[in-house]
Amino acid sequence: MTAPATHRVWRFGADIDTDQLAPGAYMKLGIDGIAPHCLEGVRPEFAANVQAGDVLAAGPNFGIGSSREQAAAALVRLGVRAVIAPSFSGLFFRNAFNLGLLLLTCREAEVLREGECVALDLQAMQVVTADGRRLACDPIPGFLLDMVEAGGLLNQLRRKLQATP
């Protein structure tokens, strides 16, 4: 049996808004120009140091603010595997899944520590800490998990069209 994949945690507080994720000053540059500035107002080192597979653990209201889908797209471009928070903005929630970003609603997200490694048990809908503690997450409908696995809604639709005779 193989060990579950582990993901390094980046800790953020409450009320991370879409302007922090995709700063308005860079919107004209497209996602390749926006991503290097993701979260620079709260963690200037984040975009340069985040690694593919890392996760964000945040406080409530992650993704509040405008409906700009670039907020989720910047995290996807940087390779973020998931965002774990007690609550998300509804618009950000839908944009994230549409773009293939996994969001885990976890009431205990704020106990996760900066730099610790966690595993994501999507069968049980839990975040598993290095010491074995299991944090329950709200269920995610299968069609949204399928969307994340496909890399977003457009990739999911492409797969379905290719499979159609």
C-alpha positions as CSV (number, residue, x, y, z in Angstrom):
1,M,0.0,0.0,0.0
2,T,1.4,3.4,-0.9
3,A,1.4,6.3,1.5
4,P,-1.1,9.1,0.7
5,A,0.2,12.1,-1.1
6,T,1.1,14.9,1.3
7,H,0.7,18.6,0.7
8,R,2.5,21.5,2.4
9,V,0.3,24.0,4.1
10,W,0.4,27.8,3.6
11,R,-1.6,29.6,6.4
12,F,-3.8,32.6,5.7
13,G,-6.3,34.5,7.9
14,A,-9.9,35.3,7.3
15,D,-11.5,37.4,4.6
16,I,-8.9,36.8,1.8
17,D,-10.6,38.7,-1.1
18,T,-10.3,38.3,-4.8
19,D,-8.3,41.5,-5.1
20,Q,-5.6,39.9,-2.9
21,L,-5.7,36.8,-5.1
22,A,-5.7,38.6,-8.4
23,P,-4.7,42.2,-7.8
24,G,-6.6,44.6,-10.0
25,A,-3.4,46.5,-11.1
26,Y,-2.4,43.4,-13.1
27,M,-5.7,42.3,-14.6
28,K,-4.7,43.6,-18.1
29,L,-1.7,41.2,-18.1
30,G,-3.7,38.0,-18.4
31,I,-3.3,35.0,-16.0
32,D,0.5,34.6,-16.7
33,G,1.0,38.2,-15.5
34,I,-1.4,38.0,-12.6
35,A,-0.3,34.8,-11.0
36,P,3.2,36.1,-9.9
37,H,1.3,38.8,-7.9
38,C,-1.2,36.4,-6.2
39,L,-1.5,37.2,-2.5
40,E,1.5,39.6,-2.6
41,G,-0.4,42.1,-0.3
42,V,-0.5,39.6,2.5
43,R,2.4,37.2,1.7
44,P,4.8,38.8,-0.7
45,E,6.9,35.6,-0.9
46,F,3.9,33.3,-1.7
47,A,3.8,33.2,-5.5
48,A,7.6,32.8,-5.9
49,N,7.7,30.0,-3.3
50,V,4.5,28.0,-3.6
51,Q,5.1,24.6,-5.1
52,A,2.8,22.4,-7.1
53,G,0.6,20.4,-4.8
54,D,0.8,22.8,-1.9
55,V,-2.5,23.7,-0.1
56,L,-3.8,26.9,1.5
57,A,-5.5,26.8,4.9
58,A,-7.4,29.9,5.6
59,G,-10.0,31.5,7.9
60,P,-13.6,32.1,7.0
61,N,-14.9,34.0,3.9
62,F,-12.1,33.0,1.5
63,G,-12.6,34.5,-1.9
64,I,-15.0,37.3,-0.9
65,G,-15.2,40.3,-3.2
66,S,-15.7,40.6,-6.9
67,S,-16.6,37.7,-9.2
68,R,-13.3,37.7,-11.1
69,E,-12.5,34.2,-12.0
70,Q,-8.8,35.1,-12.2
71,A,-8.7,34.8,-8.4
72,A,-9.1,31.1,-8.7
73,A,-7.2,30.9,-11.9
74,A,-4.0,32.4,-10.3
75,L,-4.0,29.6,-7.7
76,V,-4.5,27.0,-10.4
77,R,-1.6,28.5,-12.4
78,L,0.6,28.4,-9.4
79,G,-0.1,24.7,-8.8
80,V,-2.2,24.9,-5.6
81,R,-3.9,21.6,-5.0
82,A,-6.6,22.8,-2.7
83,V,-7.9,25.6,-0.4
84,I,-9.1,24.5,3.0
85,A,-11.3,27.0,4.9
86,P,-14.4,27.2,7.1
87,S,-16.3,29.1,4.4
88,F,-16.0,30.5,0.9
89,S,-17.7,33.2,-1.1
90,G,-20.3,31.6,-3.3
91,L,-19.0,33.1,-6.5
92,F,-15.4,32.1,-5.7
93,F,-16.6,28.6,-4.9
94,R,-18.2,28.1,-8.3
95,N,-15.4,29.7,-10.2
96,A,-12.8,27.5,-8.4
97,F,-14.5,24.3,-9.3
98,N,-15.1,25.5,-12.9
99,L,-11.3,26.0,-13.2
100,G,-10.4,22.7,-11.5
101,L,-9.4,24.1,-8.0
102,L,-10.5,21.9,-5.1
103,L,-12.1,23.7,-2.2
104,L,-12.6,21.9,1.1
105,T,-15.0,23.4,3.5
106,C,-13.6,22.4,6.9
107,R,-14.8,24.0,10.2
108,E,-11.4,23.2,11.8
109,A,-9.2,24.6,9.0
110,E,-7.7,27.1,11.3
111,V,-5.9,24.5,13.3
112,L,-3.7,23.6,10.4
113,R,-0.2,25.1,10.8
114,E,2.1,26.9,8.4
115,G,4.5,24.4,6.7
116,E,2.9,21.2,8.1
117,C,2.1,18.4,5.6
118,V,-1.4,17.1,5.3
119,A,-3.0,14.4,3.2
120,L,-6.4,14.8,1.5
121,D,-8.7,11.8,2.0
122,L,-11.4,12.6,-0.6
123,Q,-13.2,9.3,-0.1
124,A,-13.8,10.1,3.6
125,M,-13.9,13.9,2.9
126,Q,-11.2,14.6,5.5
127,V,-7.9,16.4,5.9
128,V,-5.4,14.2,7.6
129,T,-2.6,15.9,9.6
130,A,0.9,14.4,10.0
131,D,0.0,13.2,13.5
132,G,-3.0,11.3,12.2
133,R,-5.8,13.8,13.3
134,R,-8.7,13.8,10.8
135,L,-10.5,17.0,10.1
136,A,-14.0,16.6,8.7
137,C,-14.9,18.5,5.5
138,D,-18.4,19.1,4.1
139,P,-19.4,16.7,1.4
140,I,-18.7,17.7,-2.2
141,P,-21.1,16.5,-4.9
142,G,-19.5,13.9,-7.3
143,F,-19.9,16.1,-10.3
144,L,-17.8,18.8,-8.8
145,L,-15.1,16.3,-7.8
146,D,-15.2,15.0,-11.4
147,M,-14.7,18.6,-12.6
148,V,-11.6,19.0,-10.4
149,E,-10.2,15.7,-11.6
150,A,-10.7,16.7,-15.2
151,G,-8.9,20.0,-14.6
152,G,-12.1,22.2,-14.8
153,L,-15.4,22.4,-16.6
154,L,-14.0,23.0,-20.1
155,N,-11.7,20.0,-19.9
156,Q,-14.6,17.9,-18.6
157,L,-16.7,19.0,-21.5
158,R,-13.9,18.3,-24.0
159,R,-13.6,14.7,-22.6
160,K,-17.3,14.1,-22.9
161,L,-17.3,15.4,-26.5
162,Q,-14.4,13.2,-27.4
163,A,-16.1,10.2,-25.9
164,T,-19.3,10.8,-27.8
165,P,-19.5,8.7,-31.0
